[in-house]
Amino acid sequence: MRAALIGGGGFVGVALTAELRRRGVDVRVVSRRAGAAADAGVEWRVCASARQLPQAVAGCDCVVNLAGILNKRHFHADDFRRVHIRLVEDIVAACGEAGVSRLLHVSALNASRNAPSEYLRTKGEGEDCAHAAAGIRTTSFRPSVIFGRGDSFLNRFAALLKWAPGVFPLACADTMFAPVFVGDVARAMADSLGGDGAGGERLPLCGPQDRSLREIVEYTAHLAGRRINVVGLPDTLSLMQARVLECLPGKPFSMDNYLSLQVDSVCDDARRCAVAMEEVAPDYIGAAR
Ligand SMILES: NC(=O)c1ccc[n+]([C@@H]2O[C@H](COP(=O)([O-])OP(=O)(O)OC[C@H]3O[C@@H](n4cnc5c(N)ncnc54)[C@H](OP(=O)(O)O)[C@@H]3O)[C@@H](O)[C@H]2O)c1
């Protein structure tokens, strides 16, 4: 079996590539940039435009869409729609043209056309588009926040905490997450590829414990060896912080992030992944110290 991983050079893509290789699946990483294949069963294919997509997925039994962004670039108002919706339309069309009938699509918990943020709304619309494709068996995955070596969640807070002068003002501190391990996400995706499910499933992916953002940041500070007082900001100040920080290069926090944080990112208890943050994070946050 061969799988084409669009956006496969990113954080989840690297973990999924390793998991698929363990199961004997050949992987084609499809990326906009040049890169190097990790081993003999991995091929790196540069794909710079929608026109090249059918060729990029041709000969594969399955396509996995891992492309996603957390923020729009400055002066690029269309970024969310371009990556989360139009790219999905192009992928679905490419699958049709190349005769690929299996699609795994990574969405996000709370993604929906009625969600408060543009990130979640466009993710919801893209997910619906992936499932509406005729002749394609689609399974989508809806993770809460994902942690693991190389994540941009705990690592980002660890980097910010390094410079905090004893106090860390935190927006939306009471929002709840169910952090899920990237290895568990990769396993769930590989399982679904191996299974003979009918398609149409939309699978929430949550870790074993719910944690508030404040608890997660306090835990990160503990691992990083920083004695920091994490101060939850009231709503008005959270909003003001978003308005200020989204003007900075790299948008460390944006209005759209603030809106995403208006809903808890947790699952009901029916389906939980096994690995807890405490089992893995000390290996890469503590080690960074
Ligand atoms: N990490 C989390 O906590 C989390 C939580 C919920 C959902 N998700 C979703 O999970 C998926 C994978 O996330 P990740 O953490 O692995 O993110 P990541 O490391 O940033 O990787 C995402 C990939 O998306 C591709 N991409 C970005 N902009 C693109 C564009 N304009 N056109 C085409 N491809 C583009 C990039 O591929 P190239 O640069 O190689 O082309 C990048 O490698 C995303 O859909 C994300 O929204 C992640």
PDBQT file of the ligand as one rigid body, heavy atoms in Angstrom, charges set to zero:
ROOT
HETATM    1  N1  LIG A 301      -0.999  20.486  16.113  1.00  0.00    +0.000 N 
HETATM    2  C1  LIG A 301      -2.186  20.597  16.722  1.00  0.00    +0.000 C 
HETATM    3  O1  LIG A 301      -2.280  20.831  17.942  1.00  0.00    +0.000 OA
HETATM    4  C2  LIG A 301      -3.450  20.424  15.921  1.00  0.00    +0.000 A 
HETATM    5  C3  LIG A 301      -4.692  20.406  16.590  1.00  0.00    +0.000 A 
HETATM    6  C4  LIG A 301      -5.855  20.240  15.849  1.00  0.00    +0.000 A 
HETATM    7  C5  LIG A 301      -5.788  20.068  14.471  1.00  0.00    +0.000 A 
HETATM    8  N2  LIG A 301      -4.573  20.089  13.865  1.00  0.00    +0.000 N 
HETATM    9  C6  LIG A 301      -4.517  19.911  12.398  1.00  0.00    +0.000 C 
HETATM   10  O2  LIG A 301      -3.658  18.823  12.102  1.00  0.00    +0.000 OA
HETATM   11  C7  LIG A 301      -3.047  19.037  10.832  1.00  0.00    +0.000 C 
HETATM   12  C8  LIG A 301      -1.546  18.856  10.951  1.00  0.00    +0.000 C 
HETATM   13  O3  LIG A 301      -1.077  19.824  11.884  1.00  0.00    +0.000 OA
HETATM   14  P1  LIG A 301       0.456  19.955  12.273  1.00  0.00    +0.000 P 
HETATM   15  O4  LIG A 301       0.495  20.243  13.729  1.00  0.00    +0.000 OA
HETATM   16  O5  LIG A 301       1.242  18.811  11.744  1.00  0.00    +0.000 OA
HETATM   17  O6  LIG A 301       0.819  21.306  11.501  1.00  0.00    +0.000 OA
HETATM   18  P2  LIG A 301       2.185  21.702  10.767  1.00  0.00    +0.000 P 
HETATM   19  O7  LIG A 301       3.349  21.091  11.405  1.00  0.00    +0.000 OA
HETATM   20  O8  LIG A 301       2.143  23.179  10.633  1.00  0.00    +0.000 OA
HETATM   21  O9  LIG A 301       1.985  21.044   9.338  1.00  0.00    +0.000 OA
HETATM   22  C9  LIG A 301       0.956  21.448   8.503  1.00  0.00    +0.000 C 
HETATM   23  C10 LIG A 301       1.368  21.327   7.060  1.00  0.00    +0.000 C 
HETATM   24  O10 LIG A 301       0.410  22.082   6.300  1.00  0.00    +0.000 OA
HETATM   25  C11 LIG A 301       1.013  22.438   5.103  1.00  0.00    +0.000 C 
HETATM   26  N3  LIG A 301       0.539  23.748   4.659  1.00  0.00    +0.000 N 
HETATM   27  C12 LIG A 301       0.547  24.905   5.336  1.00  0.00    +0.000 A 
HETATM   28  N4  LIG A 301       0.081  25.901   4.558  1.00  0.00    +0.000 NA
HETATM   29  C13 LIG A 301      -0.204  25.345   3.357  1.00  0.00    +0.000 A 
HETATM   30  C14 LIG A 301      -0.681  25.854   2.131  1.00  0.00    +0.000 A 
HETATM   31  N5  LIG A 301      -0.946  27.163   1.981  1.00  0.00    +0.000 N 
HETATM   32  N6  LIG A 301      -0.860  24.996   1.109  1.00  0.00    +0.000 NA
HETATM   33  C15 LIG A 301      -0.554  23.698   1.248  1.00  0.00    +0.000 A 
HETATM   34  N7  LIG A 301      -0.088  23.161   2.378  1.00  0.00    +0.000 NA
HETATM   35  C16 LIG A 301       0.089  23.972   3.414  1.00  0.00    +0.000 A 
HETATM   36  C17 LIG A 301       2.515  22.514   5.335  1.00  0.00    +0.000 C 
HETATM   37  O11 LIG A 301       3.097  21.655   4.378  1.00  0.00    +0.000 OA
HETATM   38  P3  LIG A 301       4.347  22.075   3.451  1.00  0.00    +0.000 P 
HETATM   39  O12 LIG A 301       4.943  23.329   4.029  1.00  0.00    +0.000 OA
HETATM   40  O13 LIG A 301       5.253  20.900   3.560  1.00  0.00    +0.000 OA
HETATM   41  O14 LIG A 301       3.797  22.251   2.091  1.00  0.00    +0.000 OA
HETATM   42  C18 LIG A 301       2.704  21.949   6.740  1.00  0.00    +0.000 C 
HETATM   43  O15 LIG A 301       3.722  20.976   6.780  1.00  0.00    +0.000 OA
HETATM   44  C19 LIG A 301      -3.473  20.440  10.383  1.00  0.00    +0.000 C 
HETATM   45  O16 LIG A 301      -4.557  20.329   9.507  1.00  0.00    +0.000 OA
HETATM   46  C20 LIG A 301      -3.925  21.105  11.670  1.00  0.00    +0.000 C 
HETATM   47  O17 LIG A 301      -4.880  22.104  11.444  1.00  0.00    +0.000 OA
HETATM   48  C21 LIG A 301      -3.413  20.262  14.536  1.00  0.00    +0.000 A 
ENDROOT
TORSDOF 0
